[in-house]
Amino acid sequence: MPGVARPRRSVRSALALGLQSRGYDITLMSYRTADEIRSGRVMSTQVMFHTALQHERDLALNFWESQAPRIEGLGISVAAPDAAGGTAGGTAGGAAGRAVDWLGRLDRYAQSVDQRVKLAGWAETFARRGGRLVIHGASVTDLDFFASRYDLTLVAAGKGEVASLIARDPARSPYDAPQRALAGRFTPVVRDPVGRLPSGGLVLGVADTVVTNDPVTGQGANAAAKCAASYLASIVEHGERPFDEAWMRSAFDRYWETARHVTKWTNAMLAPPPHVLNLIGAAGRAQPVADRIANGFDDPADFEDFFYAPDKADAYLASLVG
Ligand SMILES: Cc1cc2nc3c(=O)[nH]c(=O)nc-3n(C[C@H](O)[C@H](O)[C@H](O)COP(=O)(O)OP(=O)(O)OC[C@H]3O[C@@H](n4cnc5c(N)ncnc54)[C@H](O)[C@@H]3O)c2cc1C
C-alpha cells in the first residue's frame, strides 16, 4: 500500500484519517502534541458549511456534530458612511446607521467547532487507530527523506515556511500584496501545486499551502476540507500506480475545479464592482437574494450564474420582479 508522509497535523488530518481507514500506511508530522493544541491559544473562528461538513460526515469524523449549535443563516452588515464606530460583516441586527443589514437563510445548517478540540481529537484518533504521529516541525531535509522513502509526500503547512517550496502561480494570483490590514495579513496566492526538493524529490501541496485566500469570505477551512476529500478520491482511485508529477498535477487540477470558484469569489469581494454592491444592497430588500448569497458561502460555484457579470446580475434581479 502506498505510504503517505504529511508534515503537519491540522484540518487536513482528515485526509490522513481517511487514508488510514482505507488501509494506507500514514506518517503524520506536527509541531504540537494533541494536548498542546487543546490547551493552546484559540485559532481563527471557522464556520463550516454543509458541503465541508458532509465531507467530515463521510469520513465519520463529525464527532462533535450533536453538541455544536446549528447555524441556520448568515448576514452582511455594513456601517453607513456617516455612522460612527460601525463594522462590516457579522450578523444582521441593529439596523440603525447601517447601509446594508440583512440575514440570509441557509438551505442546510453550518457549524463551528473550536479548532483546538477538533484537531486534537482527530490527531488522537489517528494515533489510537495505529497511525504514526511524529511531533516535530518538518524541515526541507525531512521532506527530502520522506520523498525518497514514501510513495507520496503531502505538504499541508498552511502559510508556514515550507510552503515556500511551492512556487506562486502568477496567472492564478492577481494580487501580489495583502489586500486588507488584518491581523496576520497575507497575500492571496495560488501556487504551482508541485514542490521540487533539493534531492529532486517531489511533494504535493494541500489546502492553504497551494491556495490561500483572504479570510473576507471565511472559506479557508471549508476549502481545506474540500481539498482533503478531493485528494483522498484521487489517491484511492489511482490504486497501486506511482504518485508521479503527472498524477500530482491531475490531483490538483481536480481540486482546482472546486477551489477556483472560491478564489474567484473571494478576490471579487476584495474589490466589489458596482453591480456586486447593488446585489448586496438588493439582498436587504429581497429575501431570495439574501438567501442565495448566504448559500453561496457553501457552494461558491453558484456565483458564476448571477454575481460576476453585470448582465447576469441584472437578469437575476429582474427575474425576481413580478
Ligand atoms: C482571521 C482569520 C479568520 C478565518 N475565518 C475563517 C472562517 O470563518 N471560515 C473558514 O473556512 N476559514 C477561515 N479562515 C481560514 C482558515 O483558518 C484556513 O484557511 C485553514 O485553517 C487552512 O487550513 P490548512 O490546514 O491549510 O492550514 P492551517 O490550518 O494553517 O494548518 C497548518 C498547520 O501546519 C503546521 N505547520 C506549518 N509548518 C509546519 C512544519 N514545517 N512542520 C510541521 N507542521 C507545520 C502549523 O503549525 C499548522 O498547525 C480564517 C483565517 C483567518 C486568518
The ligand as a Tripos MOL2 file, in Angstrom:
@<TRIPOS>MOLECULE
LIG
   53    58     1     0     0
SMALL
NO_CHARGES

@<TRIPOS>ATOM
      1 C1         -8.6340   35.8080   10.8020 C.3       1 LIG1
      2 C2         -8.9880   34.5530   10.0440 C.ar      1 LIG1
      3 C3        -10.3230   34.1460   10.0020 C.ar      1 LIG1
      4 C4        -10.6990   32.9940    9.2860 C.ar      1 LIG1
      5 N1        -12.0210   32.6390    9.2660 N.ar      1 LIG1
      6 C5        -12.3770   31.5220    8.5840 C.ar      1 LIG1
      7 C6        -13.7700   31.1070    8.5330 C.ar      1 LIG1
      8 O1        -14.6780   31.6950    9.1270 O.2       1 LIG1
      9 N2        -14.0680   30.0210    7.7950 N.ar      1 LIG1
     10 C7        -13.1170   29.3050    7.1360 C.ar      1 LIG1
     11 O2        -13.4520   28.3170    6.4670 O.2       1 LIG1
     12 N3        -11.8080   29.6670    7.1810 N.ar      1 LIG1
     13 C8        -11.4170   30.7520    7.8810 C.ar      1 LIG1
     14 N4        -10.0950   31.1230    7.9200 N.ar      1 LIG1
     15 C9         -9.1070   30.3660    7.1370 C.3       1 LIG1
     16 C10        -8.6790   29.0780    7.7950 C.3       1 LIG1
     17 O3         -8.2320   29.3110    9.1160 O.3       1 LIG1
     18 C11        -7.5140   28.4600    6.9860 C.3       1 LIG1
     19 O4         -7.7120   28.6370    5.6240 O.3       1 LIG1
     20 C12        -7.4380   26.9730    7.2470 C.3       1 LIG1
     21 O5         -7.1100   26.7640    8.6100 O.3       1 LIG1
     22 C13        -6.3410   26.3540    6.3730 C.3       1 LIG1
     23 O6         -6.1220   25.0440    6.7630 O.3       1 LIG1
     24 P1         -4.7170   24.3730    6.4640 P.3       1 LIG1
     25 O7         -4.8180   23.0250    7.0320 O.co2     1 LIG1
     26 O8         -4.3550   24.5040    5.0410 O.co2     1 LIG1
     27 O9         -3.6360   25.2420    7.2490 O.3       1 LIG1
     28 P2         -3.5320   25.6170    8.7840 P.3       1 LIG1
     29 O10        -4.8400   25.4950    9.4670 O.co2     1 LIG1
     30 O11        -2.7810   26.8950    8.8320 O.co2     1 LIG1
     31 O12        -2.6210   24.4670    9.3630 O.3       1 LIG1
     32 C14        -1.2560   24.3640    9.0530 C.3       1 LIG1
     33 C15        -0.5970   23.6150   10.1770 C.3       1 LIG1
     34 O13         0.7030   23.1970    9.7580 O.3       1 LIG1
     35 C16         1.5920   23.3900   10.8410 C.3       1 LIG1
     36 N5          2.9180   23.5270   10.2390 N.ar      1 LIG1
     37 C17         3.3860   24.5430    9.4940 C.ar      1 LIG1
     38 N6          4.6530   24.2790    9.0970 N.ar      1 LIG1
     39 C18         4.9480   23.0610    9.5990 C.ar      1 LIG1
     40 C19         6.1040   22.2510    9.5480 C.ar      1 LIG1
     41 N7          7.2020   22.6220    8.8790 N.pl3     1 LIG1
     42 N8          6.1040   21.0640   10.2000 N.ar      1 LIG1
     43 C20         5.0150   20.6500   10.8960 C.ar      1 LIG1
     44 N9          3.8830   21.3830   10.9830 N.ar      1 LIG1
     45 C21         3.8590   22.5760   10.3400 C.ar      1 LIG1
     46 C22         1.0790   24.6340   11.5430 C.3       1 LIG1
     47 O14         1.5200   24.6750   12.8750 O.3       1 LIG1
     48 C23        -0.4240   24.4300   11.4390 C.3       1 LIG1
     49 O15        -0.9340   23.6930   12.5220 O.3       1 LIG1
     50 C24        -9.6990   32.2390    8.6200 C.ar      1 LIG1
     51 C25        -8.3640   32.6360    8.6700 C.ar      1 LIG1
     52 C26        -8.0080   33.7890    9.3640 C.ar      1 LIG1
     53 C27        -6.5540   34.2120    9.3940 C.3       1 LIG1
@<TRIPOS>BOND
     1     1     2 1
     2     2     3 ar
     3     2    52 ar
     4     3     4 ar
     5     4     5 ar
     6     4    50 ar
     7     5     6 ar
     8     6     7 ar
     9     6    13 1
    10     7     8 2
    11     7     9 ar
    12     9    10 ar
    13    10    11 2
    14    10    12 ar
    15    12    13 ar
    16    13    14 ar
    17    14    15 1
    18    14    50 ar
    19    15    16 1
    20    16    17 1
    21    16    18 1
    22    18    19 1
    23    18    20 1
    24    20    21 1
    25    20    22 1
    26    22    23 1
    27    23    24 1
    28    24    25 2
    29    24    26 1
    30    24    27 1
    31    27    28 1
    32    28    29 2
    33    28    30 1
    34    28    31 1
    35    31    32 1
    36    32    33 1
    37    33    34 1
    38    33    48 1
    39    34    35 1
    40    35    36 1
    41    35    46 1
    42    36    37 ar
    43    36    45 ar
    44    37    38 ar
    45    38    39 ar
    46    39    40 ar
    47    39    45 ar
    48    40    41 1
    49    40    42 ar
    50    42    43 ar
    51    43    44 ar
    52    44    45 ar
    53    46    47 1
    54    46    48 1
    55    48    49 1
    56    50    51 ar
    57    51    52 ar
    58    52    53 1
@<TRIPOS>SUBSTRUCTURE
     1 LIG1         1 GROUP 0 **** ****
